[in-house]
Each structure stands twice: as C-alpha cells, then as structure tokens.
Amino acid sequence: MEVLGAMNVGCMFVSQFLSSYQWEYPRSFQPIQQSGRPSPDLPSSKGLSKFYHSVDDAVADIESGSILLSAGFGLCGTAETIIKALERRGRDNLHSLTVVSNNVGTAIGGGLSPLVDSGQISRAICSFIGSYKNLEKKYFSGEIAIELTPQGTLAEKIRCGGAGIPAFYTPTGVATHIQTGEIPVKFKDGKVVERGKPRETRVFNGRVHNMETAITGDVAILRAWKVDEQGNCKFRYTTKSFGVLMAKAAKLTIVEAEHIVPAGALEPDEIDLPGIFIKRIVQATEQKRIEILKLKDPKAANPYAKAEGNPSRQQRNRIARRAANELKPGSYVNLGIGMPTLAADFLPPGSKVWIQSENGIMGMGPYPTEAQLDGEIVNAGKETVTLVRGASTFDSSESFGMIRGGHIDVAMLGALQVGANGDLANYMIPGKVFKGMGGAMDLVSNPDQTKIVVLTTHVDKNGRPKIVQTCSLPLTGAKVVTTIITDLCVFQVDREKGGLTLTELAPGVTIEEVREKTDAKFDVAALLVPME
C-alpha cells in the first residue's frame, strides 16, 4: 500500500536549463499556428481580436512606471515569452516598473531575471529573494526597492484586488516586523531610507489581526497550457499558483499559450480561468525551464543507506525519524523546505499521510524518476516532485486558505532560533541572511488548530544554542511552536505560560549536555523517555 505524500528521495541536486528536455502534451486539439494566425479551418469570431501575431506588438503600449503582476512560482508557470519581449523594449523605452511576483527572478536566470538585470525594475513586491545575488545586490545598493510580503498574504492581497475587496484582516505576521513595518524596503548609500508600513490592527475573537490592503496592477502576464480564442485558460498542475489570481487583478491581462485552440475545444468544466479576464493572447515560443531538477535516488527506499559515512545526514535522519512520529495516519501535513521533508522517508508503509505543498499541492509524492519527470509539478522549494493517487492541485489563495483556516493538522519548519515561549525565528539574520519569509509566516498563523513542530540542530554551525530564552532575531511567529525536535532531545512548549519541558533524550545524550547547549530554562519531565 502506498504512503501518501511520502518523499523517499535521494540527494541528487541539479539546477540547470534543460535545453534538451521536451515535455509531451496531448495533441487532440488543432492549435493556432506558431505565427499566431488562425488555422485555415478555424471559424472566425469576435474573440479573434484577442490574438496578437507578434508578442512585441502585444506589449508595445505598456508604459514606464506600470505595476506589472507576473505569475509563476519560481520558474514554474512564468511568462517567459512576454518577459523577453518586455526586455527587448529596453531600459530607455520601458523602465521604473513595479513588479508583483512571488519571487523576482532566479539565480539561474529566467522569470523576471532579464528585467532585473536590464535595470527596468525599480520596485518589487514579493515573498522570497532566495539566492539571486544580482537582485540582492541591487536591493542593498538602492537600485531596487523590495517590499517583502508573506506568500499567503501576497496571494490574498491579489485575490482581493481582483474581487473588488479593498482590504482584509489576517493573523499572519502579527507580532513580527511585518506588523511593525521594520523590514527595510529601500537603501541608499548603505542606509535605510524607506521601511515597511506599520499595519493597522484589530482584535477578532480575542486575537490580534493585521489589516492588509489589496493589490491591483496595470498589467498581468501569465502562461497557460491551453487557451481558446475567447481567452478561456487551462493550466497544468502547479503552474496555476498565481496565474488565476493575477489575471483577475489587472486592467490588462496578457496570456502566452502553449496551445491555442478553437472555442469549444475546452469543455466548460476544464476551464480554470474564464476568458473575461484575458485581453490579449500570444503564442508561447520561449522554452520552459526547470529551476531545481531532483530525481529519485536509487537508495531512496532505505534512508539509512543514504546516510552511511555521512555524520551530518545521520544527525538529520535522527531528527526526521522522530518527527515522523508526529504524523498520524490520515492526517494532512505541511513539511517545510529542508530537514522537514525528510520526515516522510520514515513513515511506515500504509500510513496514508497527505502532504501539502503551499504552492498548490495536496498529495505530494516523492521525487520523480526520469520517466516520471514533469517540470510543471514542483514543491515549495521549486524542486521537481510527483503526485500520489488522489492528489489535487490549486492556486495559492486556496492553498493558504487551508493553512490559515486550520485545516492542516501539522506543519513542520526549520529554525534559526526558538524561544522558550514558542516564538519562532527562521527567515532573517540582519546583515547576514535575507532570503525572505516565503510561506513560513502563514504556516504558523493558526497554532491553535495546526500543530507547529520545529526540526532543528540543537546548536548552529558555530556552536551557539538555537533554543533560547528569548529570540533575538526577527520573528516568524510569536508563541506558535508546540514541539521542538533536535538531534539531542525533544522539548514540549507551553505556549500559554511560556516554558519548556524536556520529554525525550537521544541515545547517549545526558541532561547535563542538553543544559550546556540550551540557552533557556527548562523543566525535566517526571517520565523522561528515549528519543525514537
């Protein structure tokens, strides 16, 4: 019996442009020819006015200073053809763009990278910077202002913009730099000249919520698998993460289509995005990229074999093996990027745990074999994965609704610091690490309904304790963590009273060693059990 969402995966990591790899698609419908002209047997209709023979013509009237909503997650679902056409406009002709996107380009190029490199972007609203050094450089030099926004909040701001809702309240980001507006937005000469805007707050049902305002754009660009002559769109798998939302939130939406088909070729219940939201259609000509190619390791069936001769992996396995005990049969869980994903390796056969990925998957499976590889199925870390039987895919707003709404049973995350009161810091070290929070703030936004489990080494690479009395780093969430699992022990957290209790010890570890390496007070359970 299969393990739903199990990730029996290896360590193979490739990040490259796959110029030789082609994805296969059904060919049951006659597409518009590559020039954008209709096939001879395509009946004419008013909807044909949406087609542009040239992508350069389709973007020719976009003005400098526009707000550009760019769909995609990493390089999955990005409008590569349209972005190249915008780059061809040149900085003198098109500049000072404000872009709204989950992430603004990547370290390997693609996505919005050409517009970053060309200097056509002056401001970005995003959730993640990642390892894109040129974007980071332009941010710290003051060339580009960046408004970091939690991923789920970003999705909801865009959804509300398209639905005519000017603002909303959310628990995400409360008691963090998001609420206080302390995250730097713009630098000049090494000094912060603009910070985020402090959020208005209001209490609902005894909890503080931040007010967030909607986002609308002048132009939205997206890529779809099939588009008919009326503009009705169908997306594949995780390409729909932001595409559906952004198309509705802009005055002008341009879609590049891999396959353009006659009206009626798409059944009504196949359509992910109605054509009313699409104003222009162009033929996609730029090849798709895979940001992080990961394939199934032949040793994936035995996680212990992968750790042979690797003390660091053995340490991680110890944590992941214990973490798997938190995942109950039939539960819905989110396993964060990094160490948390390893927990699925230790699930027993038949456990039927459903793994959610916040970019729009419920029922995430292991890394693919070469035969299974599909670049439009990626996880929150932008890695190629598979889907298990019974899986579903959806847009980012629906995904984070599951999370904030408390429908996820367990969320596992890594940490830079964890406070004795359950505070979590895991996205920024001022002056050193500034990658963005991604979806982490949303994942911890409902700790009363979703159990938050932290997986972390007990000390950092410099030997400094990561479990502390009070976090000194910017918070991801306040009083959110219930359980801490390290390579040395397990702590349970009393979020109400603000205290730690040591409940389990790893083999060969003493209470004295834990005290020595923990910068927080803790109690010891009356019944201290081995960590298994």
Secondary structure as GFF3:
##gff-version 3
##sequence-region A 1 532
A	DSSP	beta_strand	14	16	.	.	.	ID=ss1
A	DSSP	three_ten_helix	46	50	.	.	.	ID=ss2
A	DSSP	alpha_helix	55	58	.	.	.	ID=ss3
A	DSSP	beta_strand	67	70	.	.	.	ID=ss4
A	DSSP	alpha_helix	80	89	.	.	.	ID=ss5
A	DSSP	beta_strand	97	100	.	.	.	ID=ss6
A	DSSP	alpha_helix	113	117	.	.	.	ID=ss7
A	DSSP	beta_strand	121	126	.	.	.	ID=ss8
A	DSSP	alpha_helix	133	141	.	.	.	ID=ss9
A	DSSP	beta_strand	145	148	.	.	.	ID=ss10
A	DSSP	alpha_helix	151	163	.	.	.	ID=ss11
A	DSSP	beta_strand	167	170	.	.	.	ID=ss12
A	DSSP	alpha_helix	177	180	.	.	.	ID=ss13
A	DSSP	beta_strand	184	188	.	.	.	ID=ss14
A	DSSP	beta_strand	191	195	.	.	.	ID=ss15
A	DSSP	beta_strand	201	204	.	.	.	ID=ss16
A	DSSP	beta_strand	207	213	.	.	.	ID=ss17
A	DSSP	beta_strand	217	228	.	.	.	ID=ss18
A	DSSP	beta_strand	233	234	.	.	.	ID=ss19
A	DSSP	three_ten_helix	237	239	.	.	.	ID=ss20
A	DSSP	alpha_helix	240	248	.	.	.	ID=ss21
A	DSSP	beta_strand	250	261	.	.	.	ID=ss22
A	DSSP	three_ten_helix	268	270	.	.	.	ID=ss23
A	DSSP	three_ten_helix	275	277	.	.	.	ID=ss24
A	DSSP	beta_strand	280	283	.	.	.	ID=ss25
A	DSSP	beta_strand	290	293	.	.	.	ID=ss26
A	DSSP	alpha_helix	303	306	.	.	.	ID=ss27
A	DSSP	alpha_helix	311	324	.	.	.	ID=ss28
A	DSSP	beta_strand	332	335	.	.	.	ID=ss29
A	DSSP	three_ten_helix	339	346	.	.	.	ID=ss30
A	DSSP	beta_strand	354	357	.	.	.	ID=ss31
A	DSSP	beta_strand	361	364	.	.	.	ID=ss32
A	DSSP	beta_strand	387	393	.	.	.	ID=ss33
A	DSSP	alpha_helix	396	404	.	.	.	ID=ss34
A	DSSP	beta_strand	410	413	.	.	.	ID=ss35
A	DSSP	beta_strand	417	419	.	.	.	ID=ss36
A	DSSP	beta_strand	424	425	.	.	.	ID=ss37
A	DSSP	beta_strand	428	429	.	.	.	ID=ss38
A	DSSP	beta_strand	433	434	.	.	.	ID=ss39
A	DSSP	alpha_helix	440	443	.	.	.	ID=ss40
A	DSSP	beta_strand	451	455	.	.	.	ID=ss41
A	DSSP	beta_strand	467	468	.	.	.	ID=ss42
A	DSSP	beta_strand	483	485	.	.	.	ID=ss43
A	DSSP	beta_strand	489	494	.	.	.	ID=ss44
A	DSSP	beta_strand	499	505	.	.	.	ID=ss45
A	DSSP	alpha_helix	511	516	.	.	.	ID=ss46
A	DSSP	beta_strand	523	530	.	.	.	ID=ss47
###
